[in-house]
Amino acid sequence: MCGITGIFNISSQKLSSECELMTEAIQYRGPDDSGVWFSEEDHIAIGHRRLSIIDLSKDGHQPMESKNGRYIIVYNGEIYNFAKLRLSLKEDGHNFIGTSDTEVLLCAIDQWGIEITLDKIEGMYSFAVWDTYTKTLTLVRDRLGEKPLYYGMVGERFVFGSELAAIRAPFGPELEIDRNALKQYMRFAYVPSPMSIYQGINKLEAGNYLSVSYCKVSKNFEITNKSYWDASSLRKNVRQQPGISSLNDEVQKIDELLNASVEKMSISDVPIGAFLSGGIDSSMIAALMQKQSSKKIQTFTIGFNEAEYNEAKHAKVVAEYIGTDHHELYVTPKDLLEVVGIIPKIYSEPFADSSQIPTYLVSKFAVEKVKVALSGDGGDELFAGYNRYTFGNKILKIGNFVPNFIKNSGSKAITSVATGTWDKMGSYLSYLNDSLNTRTGDKLHKLAVILNSSDSSQMYENLVSLWHPSEGLVLDAEVKEKPRYSVNQVSKESGHIEFMQYADLITYLPDDILVKVDRAAMSNSLETRAPFLDLDLVNYAWSLPMSHKIRGMQGKIILRENLYRYVPKDLIDRPKMGFGIPIDKWLRNELRDWAEELLDPKIIKTQGYFNNEVLQKKWSEHLSGQRNWHHHIWCVLMFQSWLKSL
């Protein structure tokens, strides 16, 4: 796991020093080694920061040059099938100096070319390859978007980097905030791909590669973006009917695929462990790791004293049962508040999933004992684990039979009651249903929002949206929005749940979940791996009939059945908690002074990004307890904090 950077600039005389600045800015992504390669003749420089995981020797140093001198590579990630590819290349007559997957990847490109290599490799990666023969730079990002890569034009320069911090280091004064990207950020709590928060800088989308060359005739850079893997291809595998295989047969197949994935993602020349929340996904990964290990594996959990947010007690019981060397850290509000101030540096562009804080803390805790940690990310998207799948599907089906005027009236009636009032009512009704005991108001207000959804697409957008564009929060942003997925990608015949899974797979997973984990872990120089995102497992999971994923209002049926082989049912079955912290309460108490400083009306008006009246109304309603707007306010605060840090 590493960080990569580069500049392609015909007129610059400072390529090497500029690239060194870029590379040094992301030192935490690779504290073990660094390097810059540049060519004055070709006007290009590429840089690398190394976190040594496979082949700790100098033979894994980057930038790395192919034996014939044609290709120069900088690479971030892991190629999980590199050993198999290495054998194939040796059969073709290639010899290797070291044991790194970087050398195998470089040799594969030299032997087969970019396109065939991309078809053969399995893993998480972003890399840049300079072809000294064709004078072409190629940027690549993995199929599901686990590893980040930004690129774009700054003046006359083509630049790229693993994080915006790298690009900002030498060129910050030339970067301008994109108000359209800011509007999208306020809606989703992240800047959706291919946008970045800056004009002219993009994220390379998952499953894509970019070719860049300079045309001496037109005196311009020629940039071509191509897709080598499209998530919509998974939909061809969908089985609308259960088919001939029983659930037990499917569980066995899933178990085999998960074991294979965990095994190849456990290959490391440094200590390796696992995050363990006690939920289905992380428990599954930890149980398989322990099964495959001859000694106790290291597992890590963050705990909270607030009972409604604390999963540590569940994780401890699971860890004791499967026999791991378990470590738990209970954090205080003071510990969490100290992290708030460094969030902007960790994420380098506005990012407002509040679980970023505990994710950072568990990464910081884990890196004291291991250098690699496996996580359960991806399980919800692939096996229908999010509550919105069952909840939204049920509401949309009911709504199809209810007249619009009744839905409108019901929506208004629900939102007319403050979330705090609903929460109190929920505590009284908890004896009827445990799920009513927590965040009743938030759940009912979300219900009010989706009651008026006319189809799967509108419902999904309503479910995942915070600040809606119609509220007019962001000033001087365009009203027109580009759809995040096309009708052609999502067939009308598919079910509502499958639609939401697909939408999450191409938006929420790469732009929120994987960003959160990558930045939190890499800021602590910790590599994370997600066995659920193994390509064979992804393909198979997508082929499963929905009856093997959801039963009634319970998701991840097939994963539950598989986990029961390793962990007793009563240790696992409970309502989904998520990985949250009490932001709503803190904003009214411990974080209030910090928040009010950032939300000062004078500052907001001077900056000119937000409609102050709209913002202050929500802030006032939140402070009074009339409404719970903590997600909305957190979005603004994370932007303001980021802006202040520049």
N, C-alpha and C positions, 0 to 999 in steps of 0.2 A: 504494500500500500504506500503510495507516494504522492507527490505533487509535480505537475508538469507546467511549463511555461514556454512562450516563444514569441518572437517578433520577425516579421517579414517586411522590410522597409528599404526601398530602393535608394532613398536619399540620405539615410542616417549614417553618421560616422561613429555612433555610440552604441551600436548593437550589443556588444558584449556587456558593457556596464549597465545598460538598461535591462537586459535579460537577467543579470545578476541581481539587480534590485527586485525584479519580479519574483525571482526564485527565493530570495531571502525573505520576502514578505509572507511566504507560506512554509517557513522553516519547520513549523510544528507538524506538518504533514509528513515530513521525512527528516528527522533529526540525526540520522545515522551517517549520511553522506550527501554530497551535492556535486553538481557539475554543470558546466555550460559549454556547448559546442557552437561555434559560429564560423561563417564563411563570408569574408569581406567581398569576394568575387560575386557570390550569389545573394548577398545582402540579407542573410537570414541567421538567426540565432535561436537555439532551443536550450531550455534549462530543465534541471531535474533536482528534486529533493527526495532522498531515499529513506524509507522505513524498511529495514532489512527483515524479511520473513523467510524467504527461500534463498538459499545460498548466501550466507552472511559474509562471504569473502569479497575481495576486491574484484573477483571475476563477474560479480553482478553489478558493477558500477555503471551508471548511466550519466549522460547519453552514451549509447552503445552503437558501435559501427559494425556493419556486416563484414564478413571476411574479405569479400571482394571490393569493399569500399563504396558500394553503390548506395546503401541505405544507412541512415542515422535515425535512431529511435529514442524517444522518451516515453515511458509507459507507467501507468498507475493501475494497480489491480492485481488480480490473480487469474491465471489460466488453469483451471482445475484439471483439464485433460492433457496438460503439457507433457507428462511422462509418456503417454501413448503416442503423442505427436513426435516426441523425441525419438522413439523407437522407429517410427515410420521414416523419419528423415535420415536416421543412421543407415537404414536399409537402402536409402537412395544415395549413400556415399558421403553424407555429411558427418563431420566430427565436431565435438563440442569441447570448449575450454573449461567451462564451469558447469554448475547444475541448476542455474536459474531458469525460470520460465520466460524471462525477457529474451535470453539468448535463443530459446526455442521459437518464440514468436518472431523474432527477427529473421531467423533462418527459414521459417515457414513462408514469410513474405518474399524472401529472396528466391525460394524454390517454386512457390505456387502463385505468387502475386497476391494483392490485397483481397480481391473478391473471393477467391477460393479459400484463402486463409480464414476470412471472416465466416465462411460457411462451416469450417472445420473446428474453430475454437469454441470452448465452453468456459464461461466464467463471468467475472465482473471486471470491467476495464474501461479506461479511456487512454488513448495513446496518440502520438503524433509521429509521423514518419516522413523524413525528407529523402526524396529520390534525387541523387546527385546527377543521374543521367538525364532524366526528363525535366529536372528543375521544378518538381511538383511536391507540394506539401499536402499530406493527407491526415485529417483528423478523424478519429473513430470513437464512438461511444457504444457501450454494451447494449444488449437487446432490451433489457428492462429498466435501464437508467440508474443502475446502482452507483456508478462513478460519474462525477460531474465533469463538465467541460464547457467553458465559455469561450466565445470568439467574436470578432467583429473588427470594424475599422475605427481607428482613432486618428483623425487627420488623414495622412497618407500612409499610415502604418496598418498592416494586418496583424492583429495580436490574438493570443489565446492563453488560457490558463485554467487550472483546476478550480480556482476561486476568483471572484471579482477582486479580492484583496491584491492578487498578483498584478492585475491590470491597473488597478488604482495606484499602486506604489509609485511608478514613474509618471503616470499620465492622469492622475486624479483631477487636476485643474481643468482638463479638457473634457471631462465627462459631464453630461447633463442628465438630470433625472427625467425619465419618461413618464409623463402624467397618465398616459393610458395604461402603462404597466402598474402605476401606483393605484389606479382605480381597480384593476384586476386583483392586485394584492389585497386591497381593502375588502374585496368580496370573498376571497378564498383563504386569506391568511398566509398566502405564499404568492410569489410571482410565477404564474404558469408559463411553462415552456411554449414556444421558443423565446419568449420575452426574457429580458433581465430588467432590473430597475433603471438601467441606463440606456439612453438612446444609442442605437447603432451597435450595441453589444447583445448577442443572443446566447441562449443555451443550445448546444447541439442536442437534438432530440434523440431519445432512446432508439437504438436500432438503426442509426444513420451514420453516414460518413461523408466527409467534406473534402473536396479536392480544390487546392488553391495554387494558382500559377500566375506569373506576371507576363503580360503581353507587351512586348517592346513596341509593337506597331501602334496599338491603341493607348499605350502607356497607362494601363489600368490592370488591376487584379481581376482575374477571371475565377469566379467561385462557383462551384457546382456541388449541390447538396443531393445525396442519393440515399434511399432507404435500402438496407440489405435484409431487414427483418421487420415485419409489420404485425403488431398484436392482433389485428383483425383476422389474420390467417388462422388464429386459434379457433375462431368461430366455426370454421369448416369441420372441426372435430366434434362439435356439440351433438350429444345424443338427446333427442327430445323425449325418447321413451327409455325406460330402464334397461331394455335389451335382455340378453340371455344370461348375463352375469349376475350372480346374487351379491348382496351387500358384503357377505363374508369373503367372497372371491375378490371383490374390489378392495376390501380392507387389506387383504394379503398382498395385493399388488402395490398398494400405497405404502405398506410397510417396507416392502423390498426397495421401492424407489427412494423412500426417505432414508433408509439405512445406507444405500449407495451414495446418496447426496451427502449425508453427514460424514461418511467415511472419507470421501475425496476432499471435503472442505475442512477436515481435521488435519490434513497434511501441513506440517509446519516445522521449521527448524528452531522455533522459539516457543515458550510456554503458551498454551491455549486453554481457554475456559468458555463459559457460557453465561449469558444473562438469564436469570430465572425469576419471573414474576409470580409463578404459581398458576398462571393461566394455561390454557390448553396448548397453545403454540410453543411457548418457551419450555413447558414441561415435557413436551414431545421431543424437542431437540435435545434437552439435557438428559432425558432418559435413554435416548439412543446413543449419545456420546458416552454415557456411563457404561452402557451395555458393551460397547466396543472397546472400552479402555481396560487395561490390566491393573490400573491404579485409580484412586479417586480423582475425578475431575474437579476443577475449581468452578463454583457457581457463585453469582453475585446478585444481590438484591438491595434495593433502597427501600427503607421503611419510613412511615410517617406516624406521628402520634394521633393525628386526626383519623378516627376509625373508618370514616367513609372513603378515605383515599388510601388506606393502608392494605397492601397485598402481601407485605413481608411475612405475615403470620402463615399465609397459605403457602408461600414459597418455601418456608422453613420446613413445613410438614412434608411437602413433596420431596425436598432435598434429603431429609432424613430417611424417607422410604426408599428412594432409589440409590442412596448411599454416596452422595457427593461430599466433597470438602466445601461446605457452604459458608459464605461470608455475607453478613448483612450489616448495613449501616443505616441507623436511624438518624434522620436529619431534622434539624430544628428550623423554625422560620428564619432565624438569623443566617443559617447556612444557605438557605434558598435565596434569601434577599441579597446575599453577597454575590450570587451568580448573575442576578439581574443586570448589574452594571457592565458585565463583560460579554453579554449576549451579542451585542452588535459586532464585536471583534470576531466572535466565533462563527457567525453566519455570513458576514461580509455583505449581505443585502438583506432588506427587511424580511423577517420570517416570524410568524406569530402563533405557531402551535405551542401552547404553554407547556406541553410535556417535554419540550426542549430542555427545560431546567433539570428535571430528574434524570433525563437521558444523559445529560452532561455529567451529572454527579455520579451516576452509576459507572460511567466510562472512566471518570477520574479515579474512582474507587477500585475498579477492576485492573487498571493498568499498573497498580502497585504490585500485582502478582503475575499478570499475564500480559502478552503483547498482542494476542488475537482473541476475540470473543465471538462465539456464534450466537445468533439471535433468532427469534421466531417471526421476524418480519415477512409479510407476504401470505401468511396463513389465512388471514381474514379475507383478503381479496380473492384468493383462489378457492376457498372452501365456504364462502358465504358466512362470515363470522360477524359482520357488523350488524348492530341492531336495526340500522336503517333499511337493511334488505327485507327483513320480515315485517317490520313496522310499516315502512313505506309501501310495500307491496299490498299489505292488507288494507291500508287506507285508500290506496288508489283503486283497488277493486270495489270497495264499498262506495267510493265516490262516483263510480261509473253509473250507479243506480240511484243517486241522490240528486234532485234538482239543484241547479246553481244557486238559486235564491236561499235555499236552506243551508247550503255549504257556506255561503257568504255570511249569513246570520250567525251560524255556529262559530265561524272564525272570529267575528267581531265580539261575540259573547265571551269566548275564551280569553282573548287579549285584553278585554276590559277589566279583567281581574289580575292584579299584580302577581308576579311569580312567587313572591314571598308568601302571599296569602294561599296560593295553591300548595306551596311547600308545607305549610302548617296543616292544611286539609289532608295532604298526602300522608303525613305522620299519623293522623288519626285513622286513615284507611289502610295502613300497612298490614293490618291483620288480615285483610282480604287478599293482598298481593304484595310480596316483599319489595317488588320493583317500584311501588308507589312511595316508598319511604325516602328515596333520594331524588332530588332535583325534579320533583313533580312539576313545578312551574315551568322549568325549561322544556320538559318533554311536551307539556300541553301547548305551550306557545309555539313550539316547532310543529306540532300537529295543526295548529291554526294556520300556519304558513303554507303547509302542503295540501290543505283541504281543497284549495282552488286549483290544484294542478290538473291539467287536462291530459297529460300523457307522461310516459316514463322520463323523457328528456327534461321537461319542465319540473317534474317532481324532484329529480335528482339535483338539478341546479338549485331549487329552493331548499333542499335538505342541506346542501353543503355551502350555501351562501351566508355571509354575514352582512356586510354593508351592501345593500342592493344598489345598483347604479341609479335607480330612480330617486334615491334619497338625496342625490346631489352633494355628497360629502366632498369629493375631489373636484377642485375648481379647474376649469379650462381643459377638461379631458373630453375626448370625443364620445358621443353618445353611442354610435354604432359599434357593435362588438362582433368579433369573428367567432363562429361556433367552435367549440373545443373538440367536437367530433362530428363527422358528416353522416348524413342519413344512409349513405352507401355502406358505411362501416358497421352500422347497427340495423339489422333487418327488423322490419315491423312485426315479423312473426315471432321474434324472440320474446321471452317473458320479461316482466319488469325487473326481476331479481338479476337475471343474466345481464340485462342492459346495465344495471348499476355496477355489477362486478366488472364489466368491460370498461365502463367510464372510470372507475377507480383505478383499474390496471394501467390506464394510459395517462391519468392526470394525478390523482391523489397519491398513489403509490410513489411514482418517481419524483414528484414535485414537493411532496410534504414528508411522507414517512421516511423515504430513503435520504432525503436532504437532511432531515432532523438527525438521523443516526450517523450519517457520514460526517457532518460537521462537528457534532458533539464528540464523537469518538476520535476523529483525526486531530481535533484541537488538543487532545490529550495524547496524541501519538499512539493511538490504539487502532488496530485493524478490526473491522467487524465483517462477518460473513453471514449470509442468509440462506440456509439450506433449502427453504421452501421455494426459492427462486431458481433452483436447478432447472434447466430447460426441459429435461425429460419429465420431471415432476409437474412442471407447468403445463406441458402438453397433455399429460394424462389427467390432471385435475380438471382441465377445461373440457375433457371428453366425457366426464361423469354426468349422469342424469341428475337433475335438480333434486330428485327424491333421495339421492345419496348425500346431499349437502344440507337440506333443510327438511325438518319434520315439524309441522305445526309452526310454532314460534321459536323453535330452537335451531340454530345453525351449526355448521361444522360436524354433521352427524358422523361422517366417515372418519374424521380425525378423532372424534371422541371414542368411537369404537376401537380404533387402533390404539389410542392411549390407554384404554382400559386393560390392554394386555400387559402394560408396564406399571400403571398406577391405579389403585382402587378408585372406583367411580365416585365414592363419597368424598374423596380428596379434591376432586376436580369440578364436579357439577355445582355451579353457583352462578348468579347473575354476572354478566360482563362488567368490569369496572373501568377499564381503560388505564392510562398511566398519567393521571392528572394531579394537580395541586390546587389548593383552595384560593385561586386567584380572586374569585368574587369577594370573599371575605377580606383578603389582604388589601384590596384596592380601597376598601372602606376604613381600613385600620393601618396596619404596618406600612403599606405602600402608598398611603394617601398623599403624604408630603411629596414624595418622589414623583407621583403621577401629576399632582397639581402644578408642580414646577414645569413639567413637560407640556401640560395642557394650558398653560397661562394664555388667556385670550390675546394679550399683547403680542406674545411670541407667535401664536397661530396666525394672527392677522398679518404680521410682518413677513412671515415666511410665504404666505399666500398659496399654500397647497390645499387647505381645507376650508369649508364653509363653517365658520366659527359658531354660528347659531345652531346649526344641526348638531355639531359636536358637543357643545355645552349642554344642550337639552338632554342628550343621552347620558352625559356624565352626571348631571344633576339628578336624573331619574335613578341612576345606579346608586349614587350616594344615599339617596333617601330610602332605598329599598323598594321603591315603587316598581322598578323593573330590574332584571338581572342582565345587564349589558356587558358583562366582563369580557366576553370574547371580542365584541366590537371595540371596546376601549383598549383591550390589550393590543389589537392590531395597530391602533393609532400610536400607542405608547412605544411599541417596538420600532415603528417608523421614526418617531421623534427621537428616540434614544439612538437609533442608527445615524440619523442626520446629525445629531449632536456630536457623535464620535468621529465624524469625518475631519 
